[in-house]
Amino acid sequence: MEDKDKKIESLHLKLIPYFEKYGILLLLVLMILVMHILQPDVFLSWRNVTNVFKQISWQSMLALGVFMVIVTAGIDLSVGSIMMLSLMILAVVAKAGAPWFIVVLTPLIAGFLCGLFNGLGITLLRMPHPFIMTLGTLYIFRGAGNLISGGTPISGFTDEVRYLGHGRIDLQWLGLEKSQYLPVSLVLIAIVYIIFWIFLNKSKTGKWIYAIGGNPNAARASGINVNKILIIVYSLCGFLSGIGALILAGRTDSGYPNAGLQSELDAIAACIIGGASFFGGRGTVLGVFAGVMIMGILRNGLNLMDVSSFWQQVLIGSIIVLAVYIDVLRRDIGTRK
Amino acid sequence: MSSASNPLLEAKGITKYFGTITALENVNLKVHAGECLGVVGDNGAGKSTLMKVLSGLYKPSAGSLFFQGKEEILESPRDSQNLGLEMVYQDLALAGNLPIGENIFLGREPTKNLGFLKLLDFNKIKELTNAHLDKLKINVKSADQKVEELSGGQRQAVAIARSTAFNAKVVIMDEPTAALAIKEVGKVLDLINSLKKTGVGVIVISHRMDDIFTVCDRVMALFQGTNFAEASLSNTSRDEVIGWIMGKK
């Protein structure tokens, strides 16, 4: 009898880490199944699947950036504004007639600098919490974006500038139809996520980011320059928002004042649904991807079924609460207190 | 003791101000190889501040540190680690979300090159961790276990293992038994004794007379930020040391 108990216990111990790592994927697969049953003709069609990926493309960049910040037990409320400012700078530079390779670089540099500004503010000005610094820059960056553009949309970019957000990779050489193309933004998501997965899991800096979230005093006592790592994290978060701006420029062919409004909340929601802990040190890149996908599929599926966007809001909110409650239950089983 | 004239670590005239508050004034301390020095004092006597100065976390306002006879200036904990001076903090300074092995090597992870990329060498971390835990006779299920899943005594053992993984010459421990169950205290004290045998100089800060009188060779008392008294263990008694803590000689 005791042996049996032990076996069950060791099975538990072996399974829990997998649940922790891949549990969220189960939820994602379940959602895909349900949507497929509800919309068998449309949901898994080539057109709709690529559509989902195009829709989540820029959100996935913001979510990845915010995720890194959340791992350090911080928060970045300014990603939507960083994206909008970067987009407006891109639009102004493009309208001024700069060559495309410069136009493409501007949002990346602008995003990076905005993130650097956040990082320096949090560390050098010793803000009591990143919430405050990034709440401030949420207003500052959006205001700056409106100042340089005059608060009006600026439209019309060249194909090169729009490539990442709007480009198509033709798959006719594989014997597929012309409509069955691969969006460039999908490839971009894959590449960026793989790079950041390697960075966070396999590099020293990535490990230190998790350590800071786990216990900043431990990191400091280990000789890790915590402020430097935080500045890197916020800068990268800004940089990813800059990539988001470039994708959005491609998708909409326009820089507009409401770009990325409230998208910081979507990004945070995706991280939380994906299993990142607000207390830092916990969460995976795969989880964030699943979180972004779950939100994207939910919106897409509800649109296909003609459900009002008000219900979408209610459902997304409920999923956040549910996902975190599952996480709470899991931690009760998983760790000592 | 033959090495009595050559202390491994010596602090001379350490003074530390925080604004207008004097936390330490002209404090001296030394520890020899294979010796355990106990540091006692009431709350606020300056014990923890002194240890943070020794570990490079605080810069002293005045005074100097000598390591193996040579004066050293510590800018950060990294500097003291490079000298072989390790600290075990009272709050243990472990990241609960990381496995045992990654905690032990935190900040000093072994890497391997993959093309131009420098990636963490997880196999090596595991290998070195297992070997080191075996050497110290520390029992845990696996080096991959997360620290938050360990008991208090196991965490303390991991913190001590971490401090000795890089050929430490001096290990400073802040209240190593304060948070432990009684049966775990003995294990940690055994660990300190085996460290001494390998020639490591140990400094133990403790409130517990049992700890001091089990592992220490010498004891010194701080009172209101100054050296108050010092004696070898054989020349003093518990009652006397308790008197020193309260400022009575």
Interface residues (C-beta under 8 A of the other chain):
Chain A: I198 K202 S203 K204 K207 W208 Y210 A211 G213 G214 N215 N217 A218 A219 R220 A221 S222 G223 I224 G281 R282 G334 T335 R336
Chain B: S55 L57 S76 P77 R78 Q81 M87 Y89 D91 L92 A93 L94 A95 G96 N97 L98 E102 N103 L106 G107 R108 E109 T111 L117 K118 L119 L120 K146 E148 E149 L150 S151
